[in-house]
Amino acid sequence: MEFDWSYTIGLLWSRDFWNATLLVVELSLASWIISVILGFFVALSHRSGFLAVRKIASVYVWFFRSLPLLVLLIFVYNLPQAFPSTGSFLSIPFISGLIAIVLSETAYIAEIHRGALVSVSKGQYEAGHVLGLSRSGIQRLVVIPQALRIALPSLANEFISIVKLTSLVSVISLAEILLVGQRYYTQNFKVIETMVAVAFYYVLIVTVFDTLLKALERHLDFSNRLTALSKAGADGADSASDLPSIVERVDSQPAIRLDRGGKSFGDNSVFNNLNLAVRQGEVVSIIGPSGSGKTTLIRSLNGLETLDQGIVYLKEKPFIAGREEQLGRTLPKAKNEMLELGMVFQSFNLFPHKTVLGNVTLGPRYHNRGSVGEIRSSARAILSQVGMLAHENKYPHQLSGGQQQRVAIARALAMKPSVLLFDEPTSALDPETVGEVLRIMADLAKSGRTMIIVTHEMKFALEVSDRVIFMEGGKVIFDGSPNALREELLRDVRLADFVRL
Ligand SMILES: Nc1ncnc2c1ncn2[C@@H]1O[C@H](COP(=O)(O)OP(=O)(O)OP(=O)(O)O)[C@@H](O)[C@H]1O
């Protein structure tokens, strides 16, 4: 028997097939959108602090990934036999098909979201935390946009799978493309000719949506975005303007103080009964060998690490209490105090999906620190101070390490903190870009800011600091002025060997 081309081509104009195509698009889109949303909540539940919630999420994923969709479809469609009250909606094939596909796809999509959420680094959460963002704020502004971009190729793939899975809905008599085709060839026995037309409609849907989803993927891919140099800063290139004197030196009251701090990781006691007080306007550098507890100490001051014992005071008001402190149970959540502490990380932790300006304005905008215009112009002034205004429209991946760190400093300054914490700000930089960051920090130090700097840059520490603290094995071995340290170096060979100027 010859292939009947005119019959197949005629089917491409068939109203039944176009209605079925529309139905497949509606069912696929509805199933995909609902599953993407529900899948996200299942993925979040997987990371919940509550064991019961985590268990429910993992049982859901395990069960619905194990169950064939065909079984689920027949089960849901026939549920009214056992529960007649569900008949009013489950006997509608579109609704029972939608429910079955959503139940199954949510389990798969939850795993895609989970993978994407895991790949957003801890540093991104920490950067959100130090800007005073709430947990939901961090999810909304930092994590979800990044996770979505990572997940989108797999989510698009899942949409294509759903389009094809809708052919199974024919078993519950929903007039989708395959069922329309079956009705045709059972009447005229032109199976191959009809199935070519069926294939055409599926390929058409997949091609159209694949193109649209790829365009969306490109749109969300900030790593491919090209940016124009801002006019305002283009002339200024990379040079930093002078940082204004902001804070008067006030030597009396400690700006921040740790009292009897203790911190262990399992059996490893990092420090115990440690005291540290930094006065307003003071610049304190913390130096010491690797593993001496410098980073843990500075991260304990703003709650990035949870202290076991001790209390952190901000302007002499209790701010953070260790887990074992009685006060910890009554201390209110110190959201506003958190904003008093700016932090610059070793690995910058800029938000990769935001421009330079977007990174600097995110905190002030979240905390409503003025109108959008005011926040932007104040952010531009700070970017100019750190010599980064020319790059305001660029994304972090388009900048050198030194430039990224200068933006990170600008982001911290934009919140107008009273104390700036620096955790090894130059350790991740190439030697040629270290100088540009140190220059900005030296200017900040001169402008009278309270700064605590964990650093391995000995020369810098001695030049800019009011006090240098040498830590070893979780203990403060030396705490004094740079001049006192220079004198100590003449006496203490081991210290001199470490500092090695
Ligand atoms: N999250 C963690 N989990 C377990 N142990 C940790 C953790 N963070 C730090 N430590 C341990 O705590 C000790 C102090 O580490 P910390 O990073 O504070 O030292 P450091 O003086 O800053 O070192 P470096 O100069 O190399 O950064 C080390 O023994 C380290 O292995």
The ligand as an SDF file (V2000), in Angstrom:
LIG
                    3D

 31 33  0  0  0  0  0  0  0  0999 V2000
   33.5580   25.3670   60.0270 N   0  0  0  0  0  0  0  0  0  0  0  0
   34.5270   24.7120   60.6770 C   0  0  0  0  0  0  0  0  0  0  0  0
   34.3570   23.4230   61.0220 N   0  0  0  0  0  0  0  0  0  0  0  0
   35.3220   22.7530   61.7090 C   0  0  0  0  0  0  0  0  0  0  0  0
   36.5040   23.2950   62.0820 N   0  0  0  0  0  0  0  0  0  0  0  0
   36.7230   24.5830   61.7430 C   0  0  0  0  0  0  0  0  0  0  0  0
   35.7610   25.3500   61.0250 C   0  0  0  0  0  0  0  0  0  0  0  0
   36.2640   26.5890   60.8320 N   0  0  0  0  0  0  0  0  0  0  0  0
   37.4900   26.5970   61.4030 C   0  0  0  0  0  0  0  0  0  0  0  0
   37.7650   25.4010   61.9440 N   0  0  0  0  0  0  0  0  0  0  0  0
   38.9800   25.0230   62.6840 C   0  0  0  0  0  0  0  0  0  0  0  0
   39.1840   26.0120   63.6670 O   0  0  0  0  0  0  0  0  0  0  0  0
   40.5670   26.3090   63.8020 C   0  0  0  0  0  0  0  0  0  0  0  0
   40.7800   27.8050   63.5910 C   0  0  0  0  0  0  0  0  0  0  0  0
   40.4750   28.1070   62.2370 O   0  0  0  0  0  0  0  0  0  0  0  0
   40.4940   29.6010   61.7020 P   0  0  0  0  0  0  0  0  0  0  0  0
   40.0770   29.5670   60.2760 O   0  0  0  0  0  0  0  0  0  0  0  0
   39.7230   30.4550   62.6170 O   0  0  0  0  0  0  0  0  0  0  0  0
   42.0320   29.9480   61.8080 O   0  0  0  0  0  0  0  0  0  0  0  0
   42.8120   31.1520   61.1520 P   0  0  0  0  0  0  0  0  0  0  0  0
   43.7780   31.6270   62.1750 O   0  0  0  0  0  0  0  0  0  0  0  0
   41.8740   32.1460   60.6120 O   0  0  0  0  0  0  0  0  0  0  0  0
   43.5860   30.3910   59.9830 O   0  0  0  0  0  0  0  0  0  0  0  0
   43.9810   30.9450   58.5160 P   0  0  0  0  0  0  0  0  0  0  0  0
   44.9740   32.0410   58.7150 O   0  0  0  0  0  0  0  0  0  0  0  0
   44.5830   29.7550   57.8370 O   0  0  0  0  0  0  0  0  0  0  0  0
   42.6950   31.3730   57.8860 O   0  0  0  0  0  0  0  0  0  0  0  0
   41.2860   25.4220   62.7760 C   0  0  0  0  0  0  0  0  0  0  0  0
   41.7440   24.2920   63.4510 O   0  0  0  0  0  0  0  0  0  0  0  0
   40.2060   25.0580   61.8010 C   0  0  0  0  0  0  0  0  0  0  0  0
   40.4570   23.8130   61.2310 O   0  0  0  0  0  0  0  0  0  0  0  0
  1  2  1  0
  2  3  1  0
  2  7  2  0
  3  4  2  0
  4  5  1  0
  5  6  2  0
  6  7  1  0
  6 10  1  0
  7  8  1  0
  8  9  2  0
  9 10  1  0
 10 11  1  0
 11 12  1  0
 11 30  1  0
 12 13  1  0
 13 14  1  0
 13 28  1  0
 14 15  1  0
 15 16  1  0
 16 17  2  0
 16 18  1  0
 16 19  1  0
 19 20  1  0
 20 21  2  0
 20 22  1  0
 20 23  1  0
 23 24  1  0
 24 25  2  0
 24 26  1  0
 24 27  1  0
 28 29  1  0
 28 30  1  0
 30 31  1  0
M  END
$$$$
